Amino acid sequence: MTTDRHADLRRTVREFARQEVAPRIAAMEHSQTVDSELAALIAAQGWLGATIDRSWGGMGAGQEAKTVIIEELARVSGAAGAIVQASQLGAAKIIHLGSPEQQRTWLPAIAAGDVLPTIAVTETVSGGHVLGMQSTARRTRNSWVLDGEKVFVGNSHVGGLHGVVLRTGNGPAGLTAFLVESDRPGVSVLPHSSALGLHGFSFGTVRFDRVKVPASAVVGDVGGGLAVAYSSSVLYGRPNLTAVALGLHRAVVERTVTEATTRTRYGAPLADLAVVQHKIGQMASRFAVARALAYEAVALLDRGESCDDELMAAKHQNVELLLDSVRQAMEIHAAAGLDARSEIARLMRDSWCINPPAGTGDIQVHRLAEQLLHPRRHLDWSQRLAGALRLPPHETWTRAPAGKDQVDALQTRTS
């Protein structure tokens, strides 16, 4: 359950989004390129460290606080929310499965905003079927050589550390995860290609051409890459995308209320029409349900309780409810919503980008059915990592905001 501290955090992020994010939206929509400056500015606030323990310089604030951050950023810009969600997803593997050396090296840097992490799992041929991946890692004497290509890598063009899952053998035990610096020889990112929405955010293709990494780059155990991919997706990817969907949903409702109350028809506001009132009422109801599902799921994570099913249901329902509200919002805006430069058109485009990552809606409902029909077929990741996920008592989440020099320095590193 959210507290006064969450409310204070919400006000802080909301003000930041109003002052620093909103003025960039027009340029991001026009250029449809990666806004590395925005990524650096967000990272410098320390919000990538929301779930990183305070002993590593993080906020130690937990999953509910992370949801507040992503929701408030996405309410103004889906791209801004996506930057944080992708980096949080990238940090998960190090938080829970990284070696002490990896945690000591990378978690303070991520928490400080000095590096944006990614996770690179999806491939063109296999899509969301992790076991179908074909990119490989070959062991040499004291190192590994990585070859292959990963697609839809969140923060691909601004990430400084890629978490890559590659095939090192046969079957489910033949996958291994590695930490690979973006400037390591042989690592390249394909030129940015504009997507349907989330303009300003990058989710592109990263290639690995005979990239040599030391044995210490392995995350977890050799052959344990499936655990890295699944635990990150279930415990971070799904709730993170739920938070983006929630922020977009709030923006859709707010934009539509403004349209209905300020636009006139025959001298009276659209809001006077019963059909418009009915649609807005349905949108408000959906948003209330979506918000309750989103925050209840992450509250369970913060309490260290089993909640894999709740996380799946929250992601599926938040996306479905959002898309239903977007459809009704477009109906209320009518021809005015067809202007590609309009806010509601941007929100519609961004909303459609939230369904595929971390499993489409079809995947979520399929897994929920399996949980009922074939109990214990899949590992319960929230239960397995409950001790690490349980939020300990703490006094403060505050972190001094970054100065302009720090932001400029980070932008240089991520450009």
SEPA-424888 format. One record per residue (C-alpha): y, z, x. Coordinates in steps of 0.001 Angstrom, whole numbers, padded with zeros to 6 digits, always signed. Each point is the difference from the previous one (the first is absolute). Layout:
residues N
YZX;...
end
This chain:
residues 415
+000000+000000+000000;+003398-000962+001373;+002356+002822+001005;+003679+000542+000774;-000687-001286+003503;-001301-003248-001449;+003131-000230-002140;+002210+000492+003063;-001967-002644+001869;+000326-002387-002939;+003791+000395+000002;+000132-000643+003748;-002105-003162-000171;+001802-001240-003111;+003377+000310+001725;-001308-001734+003106;-001372-002834-002139;+003318-000337-001811;+002096-000098+003164;-002253-001749+002507;-002591-002046-001899;+001752-001347-003084;+002725-001874+001962;-002710-001938+001900;-001886-001334-003018;+002063-003139-000578;-000367-001082+003627;-003741+000728+000020;-000500-002021-003175;+002066-002878+001358;-001591-000210+003440;-003518+001120-000999;-000525+001017+003621;-001126+003296+001525;+002743+002629+000074;-000868+001759+003259;+003258+001944-000122;-000948+001552-003346;-003458+000891+001310;+001566+001688+003031;+002523+001866-002116;-002662+001329-002380;-002298+000985+002858;+002803+001906+001693;+000305+002322-003005;-003345+001580+000883;-001615-000904-003321;-002932-001786+001636;-001027+003497+001091;-000149+001440-003525;-003725+000727+000287;-000059+000603+003764;-000385+003652+000949;+003076+001802+001231;-001780+000778+003274;+000327-003721+000762;+003632-000162-001099;-000737-001155-003533;+001312+001339-003276;-003340+001524-000980;+001150-000503-003584;-003141-001508-001505;-000902-002761-002397;+002298+000953-002880;+003013-000073+002309;-001125-003348+001389;-000242-001311-003566;+003560+001146-000720;+001265-001845+003088;-001780-003262-000784;+000855+000121-003711;+003724+000498+000603;+000179-002769+002601;-001986-002410-002186;+002241+000808-002967;+002811-001726+001903;-002053-002453+002069;-003703-000712-000205;+000178-001205+003608;+001413+003325+001195;-002738+001923-001789;-002611-002339+001451;+001232+000630+003552;-000738+003719-000354;-003262-000451-001873;-001373-002367+002639;+000996+002277+002873;-001463+003045-001726;-003213-001944-000464;+000082-000932+003677;+000419+003628+001046;-002920+001270-002098;-002751-001015+002393;+001646+001865+002880;+000731+003101-002095;-003579+000393-001197;-002264-001824+002444;+002024-000423+003182;-001002+001698+003241;+002139+002874+001316;+001435-002409+002571;+000862-002580-002665;+001607+002633-002192;+001973+001411+002902;+001175-003466+001042;+000816-001582-003349;+000664+002539-002750;+003238+001382+001521;+001233-003560+000555;-000772-000999-003595;+001581+003175-001378;+003154-000598+002045;+000203-003580-001220;-000501-001443+003464;-002972-002128-001051;-001200-001466-003287;-003812-000082-000276;-002007-002548-001977;-003583-000376-001122;-001629-003417+000398;-003258-000450-001887;+000178-002976-002399;-001137-003470+001056;+000427-003347-001692;-003706-000658-000577;-001084+003494-001064;+003128+001194-001812;-000446+003557-001230;-003726-000009+000854;+000202+001961+003229;-003622-000596+000984;+000593-003755-000042;+002467+000034+002889;-000677-002284+002944;+002550+000997+002651;-001744+001663+002917;+000321+002529+002784;-002234-000391+003044;-000702+002875+002368;+000439-000490+003745;-000503+002657+002679;+002882+002366-000836;+001848-001954-002652;-000237-002197-003076;+001084-003599-000553;+001318-000781-003480;+000020-003403-001690;+000913-001038-003516;+002682-000193-002634;+001143+002476-002666;+002060-000939-003051;+002274+001900-002401;+000823+002576+002656;+002786+002200-001378;+002953+000286+002424;-001609-002730+002086;+003283-001123+001571;+001507+003431+000652;-003125+002044+000755;-000380+001345+003501;-003594+001207-000295;-002758-001836-001851;-003075+001829-001257;-002617-002754+000036;-003524+000087-001404;-002332-002527+001629;-003660-000866+000034;-001898+001496+002947;-003507-000338-001393;-002002-000757-003117;+000223+001584-003414;+002141+002895-001239;-000385+001838+003316;+001190-003054+001891;+003737+000522-000538;+002323+001842+002373;+003682+000861-000186;+002483-000343+002883;+003624+000854+000695;+001757-003025+001493;+003620-000096+001142;+001883-002984-001394;+001258-001020+003458;-003440-000007+001618;-000871-003413+001518;-001832-002208-002470;+001525+001553-003132;+002176-002366-002016;+001522-000084-003465;+000227-003273-001865;+003490-001029-001163;+001100+001764-003155;-000758-001860-003207;+001931+000966-003110;-002096+001543-002764;+000545+000125-003757;+001862+003294+000272;+000701+003053+002167;+002502-002081+001951;+001028+001847+003158;-003497+001453+000481;-002654-001716+002098;-003681-000242-000761;-001103-002759+002290;-002691-001160+002383;-000809+001619+003353;-002188-001758+002564;-002034+001535+002801;-000907-002424+002774;-002177+001639+002659;+002013+003203-000259;-001253+002574+002452;+000252+003687-000990;-001428+003114+001681;-002906+001962-001431;+002497+002693-000995;+001456-002414-002589;-003002+000526-002292;+000908+002008-003109;-002773+002361-001012;-003465-001085+001061;-001247-003387+001079;-001541-001352-003201;+002226+002219-002134;+002523-002654-000988;-001111-000037-003612;+000986+003642-000326;+003435-000752+001464;+000575-002896-002394;-001264+001745-003120;+001556+003417+000554;+003395-001531+000765;-000124-002268-003040;-001233+002650-002444;+002129+002949+001114;+003189-001813+001019;-000026-003651-001067;-000633+000656-003682;+002469+002866-000506;+002613-001732+002148;-000147-003150-002121;-000016+002162-003110;+003318+001444+001188;+001468-003468+000586;-001098-001047-003490;+001545+003146-001453;+003350-000632+001675;+000041-003590-001229;-000955+001169-003486;+002921+002424-000102;+002338-002798+001101;-001351-002371-002662;+000614+002561-002744;+003501+000839+001279;+000978-003665+000389;-001240-000811-003509;+001849+002905-001612;+003196-001178+001701;-000574-003545-001217;-000666+001123-003568;+003029+002264-000198;+002554-002286+001688;-000998-003447-001239;+001246-000885-003463;-001373-002235-002727;+002297-000914-002881;+002363+002755+001050;-002602+002775+000246;-002133+001247+002920;-003542-001299+000321;-001063+003640-000151;+000910+000048-003718;-002945-002300-000740;-003098+001876-001120;-002303-002325+001924;+001875+000724+003243;-000072+003737-000657;-003754-000211-000574;-000604-001812+003271;+002146+002454+001962;-001829+002906-001613;-003317-001479+001096;+001331-000447+003528;+001176+003613+000112;-003419+001170-001196;-001788-002060+002643;+002214+001318+002759;-000627+003613-001051;-003755-000586+000100;+000215-001800+003345;+002048+002785+001563;-002364+002705-001244;-003027-001840+001414;+001678-000677+003340;+001136+003550+000681;-003112+001721-001323;-002183-002042+002378;+002027+000832+003113;+000341+003642-001084;-003800+000178+000135;+000113-001428+003527;+002532+002625+001058;-002274+002719-001409;-002984-001397+001894;-001950-000770-003159;-002330-002925-000649;+002037-002807-001552;-001269-003432+001105;-000414-001017-003649;+003462+001219-000938;+001536-001985+002868;-001769-003165-001124;+000985+000515-003632;+003605+000760+000916;+000347-003178+002048;-001629-002170-002652;+001925+001442-002927;+003360+000080+001790;-000259-003698+000805;-001237-000963-003474;+002630+002087-001777;+002703-001377+002282;-000960-003602-000710;-000035+000672-003748;+003505+001433+000230;+001180-002900+002158;-001204-002438-002652;+001926+001808-002729;+003065+000296+002237;-000041-003766+000508;-000280-000481-003759;+003079+002159-000561;+001956-001780+002740;-001148-003346-001423;+001627-003002+001715;+002214+002303+002081;-003120+001213+001786;-000886-003498+001141;+002792-000017+002556;-001870+000451+003275;+002985+001972+001333;-000123+002590-002775;-001174+003534+000616;-002745-000180-002620;-001381-003188+001583;-000131+001782+003369;-001778+002969-001571;-002499-002309-001680;-000781-001757+003305;-000370+003281+001865;-002251+001453-002699;-002542-002776+000316;-000351+000762+003719;-001378+003516-000624;-003272-000908-001708;-002089-001564+002843;+000411+002517+002888;-002563+002847+000268;-002095-001744-002644;+001026-001937-003085;-000210+001566-003432;-003441-001570-000496;-001231+001712+003156;+001363+003370-001107;-001686-000078-003412;-003230-001249+001551;-000055+002945+002388;+000839+002426-002804;-002961-001357-001978;-002274+000412+003020;+001051+003624+000316;-001283+000628-003517;-003067-002216+000082;-001126+000701+003566;+001329+003427+001079;+000187+000687+003734;-000430-003681+000917;+003337+000173+001843;+001360+002709+002253;+002615+002270-001570;+002742-000340+002614;+002362+002542-001513;-002809+002551+000043;-001149-000921+003494;+003523+000392+001427;+001112+002788-002331;+000721+002436+002820;+002353-002411+001734;+001665-001074-003234;+000636+003478-001394;+003689+000784+000358;+000632+003305+001819;+002922+002274-000892;+003196-000995+001775;+003624+000996-000052;+001898-003233+000393;-000405-003755+000166;+003399-000728+001410;+000517-002224+002988;+003331-000929+001539;+000936-003556-001024;+000074-002557+002745;+003262-001026+001568;+001129-003601+000283;-001085-000232+003634;-003573+000913-000894;-000074-002539-002823;+001376-002736+002260;-002588+000803+002655;-002867-000136-002488;+001253-003276-001455;-000044-001506+003481;-003607+001101+000477;-001139-001361-003372;+001862-003307+000092;
end
